[in-house]
Amino acid sequence: MATQAAVGIQLNEEKLIRAGQRGDEQAVEALFRRYHRPLFQTALRVLGNTEDAEDALQDGLLSAYRNLNRFEGRSQFSTWLTRIVINAALMRRRSAKARPAISLDETPREEELPASERFADDGPNPEQVFASTEIREMISENLDELSPLLRTAFVLREVQGFSTGEAAKKLGVTENTLKARLWRARHQLAERLGRRLRRMKDGMTGGMGDPECSYC
């Protein structure tokens, strides 16, 4: 019975999508209403406050409405919407310089450790990276330099705190694919953050360097 109900919901969603693509605004409203709560929670986890999250959600839904005809069903509709809202939230955070909402309190299993403990060995020390608000904001700013695929994977796993399996399911990819994207995202972030920290250090020391600097 549960399987039949799920199939029915999926078919109903497909009908709403097709109707929305034909210009039926009530169908679009029904689709967006169905995912409003989880999408709002997604924006809230990225931005950290309800006002910015609501604005980002509206930005994302407006973008989805304008681009609904571009949805081809290659992924779940919820996945497509989530990507759009995450990008809208990141754009708003960059423009408003909102404080990033990255949790530092979780202690998951080694294979599920967040990026704060998995930066490349030749990058900045992870504990010191996340110890300072300034550096945390630098990480937030560098998220915008990642490709959309890498950025979305990183935000779902590291910012929102979804497990590898949950994030992969939301994106409609295998866990191995997600892990590969996460590795690339962490590697690129570590490289960029390391360069910026070295520039900051050189600026403070007049270019002389500090052999005891743990970031180098």
C-alpha positions as CSV (number, residue, x, y, z in Angstrom):
1,M,0.0,0.0,0.0
2,A,2.8,2.4,0.9
3,T,4.5,1.8,-2.5
4,Q,1.2,2.4,-4.3
5,A,0.7,5.7,-2.4
6,A,4.2,6.8,-3.2
7,V,3.6,6.1,-6.9
8,G,0.4,8.0,-6.8
9,I,2.1,11.0,-5.2
10,Q,4.9,10.9,-7.8
11,L,2.3,10.7,-10.7
12,N,0.4,13.6,-9.1
13,E,3.6,15.7,-8.9
14,E,4.4,15.0,-12.5
15,K,1.0,16.2,-13.5
16,L,1.4,19.3,-11.5
17,I,4.8,20.0,-13.1
18,R,3.4,19.6,-16.6
19,A,0.5,21.8,-15.8
20,G,2.9,24.4,-14.3
21,Q,5.0,24.3,-17.4
22,R,1.9,25.1,-19.4
23,G,1.3,28.2,-17.3
24,D,-1.1,26.9,-14.7
25,E,-0.2,29.1,-11.7
26,Q,-2.3,27.1,-9.3
27,A,-0.3,24.0,-10.1
28,V,2.9,25.9,-9.4
29,E,1.6,27.1,-6.1
30,A,0.6,23.6,-5.2
31,L,4.1,22.3,-6.0
32,F,5.9,25.1,-4.1
33,R,3.5,24.7,-1.1
34,R,4.4,21.0,-0.9
35,Y,8.1,21.7,-0.4
36,H,7.9,25.1,1.4
37,R,8.9,23.9,4.8
38,P,11.9,21.8,3.9
39,L,13.1,24.5,1.5
40,F,12.8,27.1,4.2
41,Q,14.8,24.9,6.6
42,T,17.5,24.6,4.0
43,A,17.8,28.3,3.5
44,L,17.7,28.8,7.3
45,R,20.6,26.4,7.9
46,V,22.7,28.3,5.3
47,L,21.9,31.8,6.4
48,G,21.2,31.4,10.2
49,N,18.3,33.8,10.6
50,T,14.6,33.6,9.6
51,E,14.4,36.9,7.8
52,D,17.2,36.2,5.3
53,A,16.0,32.6,5.0
54,E,12.5,33.7,4.0
55,D,13.9,36.2,1.5
56,A,16.2,33.6,0.0
57,L,13.4,31.2,-0.3
58,Q,11.3,33.7,-2.2
59,D,14.2,34.5,-4.4
60,G,14.7,30.8,-5.1
61,L,11.0,30.1,-5.8
62,L,10.8,33.0,-8.1
63,S,13.8,31.7,-10.0
64,A,12.3,28.2,-10.1
65,Y,9.0,29.7,-11.4
66,R,10.8,31.5,-14.2
67,N,12.8,28.5,-15.2
68,L,10.2,25.8,-14.7
69,N,10.2,24.9,-18.4
70,R,13.9,24.0,-18.1
71,F,13.2,21.2,-15.6
72,E,13.5,18.0,-17.7
73,G,13.0,15.4,-15.0
74,R,16.6,14.2,-14.9
75,S,16.6,14.5,-11.1
76,Q,13.8,14.6,-8.5
77,F,11.8,17.9,-8.6
78,S,12.7,18.4,-4.9
79,T,16.4,18.1,-5.7
80,W,16.1,20.7,-8.5
81,L,14.3,23.1,-6.1
82,T,16.8,22.5,-3.3
83,R,19.7,23.4,-5.6
84,I,18.0,26.6,-6.6
85,V,17.2,27.6,-3.1
86,I,20.8,26.8,-1.9
87,N,22.2,29.0,-4.6
88,A,19.8,31.8,-3.7
89,A,20.7,31.5,-0.1
90,L,24.5,31.6,-0.9
91,M,24.0,34.7,-3.1
92,R,22.1,36.5,-0.4
93,R,24.7,35.6,2.2
94,R,27.4,36.9,0.0
95,S,25.6,40.2,-0.7
96,A,24.3,40.7,2.9
97,K,27.5,39.2,4.5
98,A,25.2,37.2,6.8
99,R,27.0,35.0,9.4
100,P,27.4,31.4,8.2
101,A,25.6,28.7,10.1
102,I,28.2,26.0,10.3
103,S,27.9,23.7,13.3
104,L,31.1,23.0,15.2
105,D,29.7,20.8,17.9
106,E,29.0,17.5,16.2
107,T,31.5,14.6,16.6
108,P,30.5,12.1,13.9
109,R,32.4,8.9,13.0
110,E,35.7,9.3,11.2
111,E,34.2,8.6,7.7
112,E,31.5,11.2,8.4
113,L,33.7,13.9,9.7
114,P,33.0,17.4,8.4
115,A,35.3,19.4,6.2
116,S,36.7,21.2,9.3
117,E,38.6,18.0,10.1
118,R,39.4,16.8,6.6
119,F,41.3,19.6,4.9
120,A,44.4,18.6,3.0
121,D,47.5,18.0,5.1
122,D,49.3,20.8,3.3
123,G,46.5,23.2,4.1
124,P,45.8,25.3,7.2
125,N,45.3,23.5,10.5
126,P,41.6,22.6,10.7
127,E,41.1,23.4,14.4
128,Q,42.6,26.9,14.0
129,V,40.7,27.4,10.7
130,F,37.3,27.1,12.5
131,A,38.4,28.7,15.7
132,S,38.1,32.2,14.3
133,T,35.0,33.9,12.9
134,E,37.1,35.8,10.3
135,I,38.4,32.6,8.9
136,R,35.0,31.0,9.0
137,E,33.7,33.9,6.9
138,M,36.5,33.4,4.5
139,I,35.4,29.8,4.0
140,S,31.9,31.1,3.4
141,E,33.1,33.5,0.8
142,N,35.1,30.9,-1.0
143,L,32.0,28.6,-1.3
144,D,30.8,31.0,-4.1
145,E,33.9,30.2,-6.1
146,L,33.1,26.5,-6.3
147,S,31.2,25.1,-9.2
148,P,27.4,24.7,-8.6
149,L,27.8,20.9,-8.3
150,L,30.6,21.0,-5.8
151,R,29.0,23.9,-3.9
152,T,25.6,22.1,-3.5
153,A,27.2,18.9,-2.3
154,F,29.4,20.8,0.2
155,V,26.5,22.8,1.6
156,L,24.2,19.8,2.0
157,R,26.9,17.7,3.7
158,E,28.9,20.3,5.7
159,V,26.6,23.2,6.3
160,Q,23.2,21.5,6.6
161,G,24.7,18.4,8.3
162,F,23.1,15.7,6.2
163,S,24.8,12.3,6.2
164,T,26.6,11.2,3.1
165,G,23.7,8.9,2.2
166,E,21.1,11.6,2.8
167,A,22.9,14.2,0.8
168,A,23.5,11.7,-2.1
169,K,19.8,10.8,-2.1
170,K,18.7,14.5,-2.2
171,L,21.0,15.1,-5.2
172,G,20.0,11.9,-6.9
173,V,23.6,10.6,-7.2
174,T,25.5,7.6,-5.7
175,E,27.4,8.0,-2.5
176,N,30.6,7.5,-4.4
177,T,29.8,10.4,-6.7
178,L,28.9,12.6,-3.7
179,K,32.2,11.7,-1.9
180,A,34.1,12.5,-5.1
181,R,32.5,16.0,-5.3
182,L,33.1,16.5,-1.5
183,W,36.7,15.7,-1.9
184,R,37.1,18.1,-4.8
185,A,35.2,20.8,-2.9
186,R,37.4,20.4,0.2
187,H,40.6,20.3,-1.8
188,Q,39.7,23.5,-3.6
189,L,38.6,25.3,-0.4
190,A,41.8,24.2,1.4
191,E,44.0,25.6,-1.5
192,R,42.2,28.9,-1.7
193,L,42.0,29.3,2.1
194,G,45.7,28.5,2.4
195,R,46.7,31.1,-0.2
196,R,44.6,33.8,1.6
197,L,46.0,32.9,5.0
198,R,49.5,33.1,3.7
199,R,48.8,36.6,2.1
200,M,47.3,37.7,5.5
201,K,50.4,36.4,7.3
202,D,52.8,38.1,4.9
203,G,50.9,41.4,5.3
204,M,51.2,41.2,9.1
205,T,54.9,40.3,9.0
206,G,56.0,42.6,6.2
207,G,56.6,39.6,3.9
208,M,59.2,38.2,6.3
209,G,57.2,35.1,7.1
210,D,57.1,33.2,10.4
211,P,58.7,29.7,10.6
212,E,56.4,28.8,13.5
213,C,53.2,29.8,11.8
214,S,51.0,26.7,11.9
215,Y,49.0,27.8,8.8
216,C,52.0,27.5,6.5
